[in-house]
Amino acid sequence: MTELRCRKSDNLERDNEEEEEQKEQLTSRVDELNGSSGGAEESLQQKDEAEVKDQDHDADTPQSSVRTSKNLSARFLQRLVRVFFGCLAAVACGMLYAVYLSTYHDRKFWFSTRQELEREITFQGGSGFYYYYYTHMLTAPSFERGLYELMVDNRTVSGQTINAVERLSLYPELITSFIYRVTNSQDLVEPIYFYIGAVFGLQAVYVTALFVCSWVMSGTWVAGMLAVAWYVINRPDTTKVDHAIPLRDNWALPYFSCQVAALTGFLSNNISSATEMFCYLTMSAATFTFLLIWEHSHYVLFIQGLCLFLLDSFDLMPPRKMADIHKVYLSSLFLAYLFQFQNTDLLSSPLLSLLIGSVLARYFQQKMKMGPLVARVMKLFLHFHLVFTTGITFSYLVKKLLPVSESDFILKFLEVKFGLNTTTDFVPNFLLCQESLQSPSQDVFLRLTQASVLPFYFLVLSVCLLSTVQTIYLRLSGHPKKTNHVLEDGRIGEQPEVVYHVFHTLFFGGLALLFDGMKYLWTPYVCMFTAFGVCSPDLWLTVFKWLKLKSIHPVVLSLILSTAVPTIICFSLWREYCPHVIAELTDLQEFYDPDTVELLSWIKSQAPVAAVFAGSPQLLGTVKLCSGAAVTSLPLYSDVNLLKRTEDSYQVYAMRSAEDVYKLLTAQKTNYVIIEESICNELTVNKGCRIKDLLDISNGHVVYDKGEIYSFSKHGRFCHEIKLNYSPYTNYFTRVFWNRSYHVYKVNSVISFQY
């Protein structure tokens, strides 16, 4: 009987050894098939584990130990070479994209052949006033003196002394000007080229981070190259950097992409402790920088926090990592609060409310992830209720205790946006008419479909989402989670980094369907996520496991498809879009605005240094940049006070009396008002969003008659009437400059009544 048992155990050991040998051969075949693209990290890890087991089994044989150590060294060297070439490809893609942007920008605006004034005008959308503060820091006697002048700035908004660093988020300009001074770059490069070069360099970091993120998730750097290709092809929907360089999001989003890439690596189960620490430190630095330089960053991080909250609630990530991420968020919020001069908006931010609610709920529900399915589902709903109730209560108390002026305004705007309320106020309706806050047009999805990214995105998202739902059901049913995933599992939804990106793309995609500006946050990660999916053997194997494929080995077929499909896609993209990209770099576009150049030249030469100008925010941003004159408002749509001043300046296009307009302008200490023909005679299909229509609605000058809308007032439209040069308009205003596009009127300090 004992001999029979020994014999049986010997047979079992022999069978196990044969199975291990077959698994080793299969893994070797996996590496050979996937070697050109970087290999599958899970297969490499499985092979290393098998070799370690063999080493322990054959420890008595010196020759086997030597052979095993050589094999391990060879595997390590091979993996090091793959990582080296992958990093080289990532950096090369980033640098090439920066060169492409620089060349395209120069061709589009003839940038290198223009004078300084004409170069400054190319900062479109009124974003150029940020560059003004950069030049101000360079012309200041010292960096400390320039910083002090910005912190007590009375030359920007008329009648106000503001902390421009806090109010306008000028940390990018401070850092860039400091580097320009310290490196003594005055003799090497012009200030404007150094400034735009810094932005283009950050875009290179952006692309490199997307490359790395797709590479980490798929295990092959071919996915990174495909993600970059899709990003460049869909440039109109992925970035605004080619026409509005100084915008805050152009500075901030590269840091967010680095944060997402580091978070992706941090969530991965198959990483070493050193790599995890590197990802943690990178994530911490990127989160703090992102919060520091963009006033809307905490809203973006709130969406990310929701994704991580769902991962933790469904037990899809280790609680230890969630606690570490909470530390990153809290420390970054605290440091940003200090560096932004005790910004109360951060204390009332939804991100902090979510963190407080999540921490308290986890303290009271320490056994939430235990029990049968029904009990865990009920505990989960209770957990959601506790988190959001606590978070909302905390936010309400903070807003009551601290002066947070913008909270009611944002709530009112959202009510109007979602049709829960209507208003005649100019400011909410003006914001709703901004292109970035309107719903996206069908052209966006048509362009993404033509570039082949959207069809593949839906396929990848469907597979990952279904696998995620399956994994969530298994977790709630009490099945233990696996920490070491191998390719043969065929469950891509068990990888925390993949599940995070599923939630990430769903949340940001939903916002992109509501706000067109959100596409610049969503589309880059669509390109990255889609590239990961088509290049990931795990995704293909997940599909084959569902189909129960038996005609050919699913692992081999998944590796073949994960190499062949992206190769075909890259070839088709190269054939179709490469000539278009080259044509963009060779064509010389014409950008010249002689009327604006003439207006700004007159302001610099004829207007007094202490003059205050009123006009549209976009034009005033350019006036501030080119002349340094004080203005009544700026194109900063997150500041309620500036928006109300903008409404007063826009009254020159309303049907108001000369006396009413004069009082509004003098209240802002205006010396000159600029009337634009493009606004006064605006003809658009969407008439409800014209400036004069919004003013008529807010001023009560709209009459509804038998379904038709008319504007009626006892006064004519100011911008038309003032051009006739008759009393009482000539009593209050004197025209001092005009051309085809602009009329500049001096606001008389002494009223002369002429009849």
PyMOL commands that set and color helices and strands:
alter all, ss='L'
color gray80, all
select helices_A, chain A and resi 2-37+41-57+62-109+111-113+116-121+129-139+143-151+164-168+171-182+185-187+191-218+221-233+235-238+248-267+273-293+297-313+319-339+344-347+350-364+373-401+406-417+426-432+435-437+442-450+453-476+487-489+492-494+496-514+516-535+537-547+554-586+594-606+617-627+640-653+658-667+677-680+687-689+691-699+718-724+729-732
alter helices_A, ss='H'
color red, helices_A
select strands_A, chain A and resi 612-614+630-631+672-676+702-705+708-711+733-738+742-747
alter strands_A, ss='S'
color yellow, strands_A
deselect
rebuild
show_as cartoon
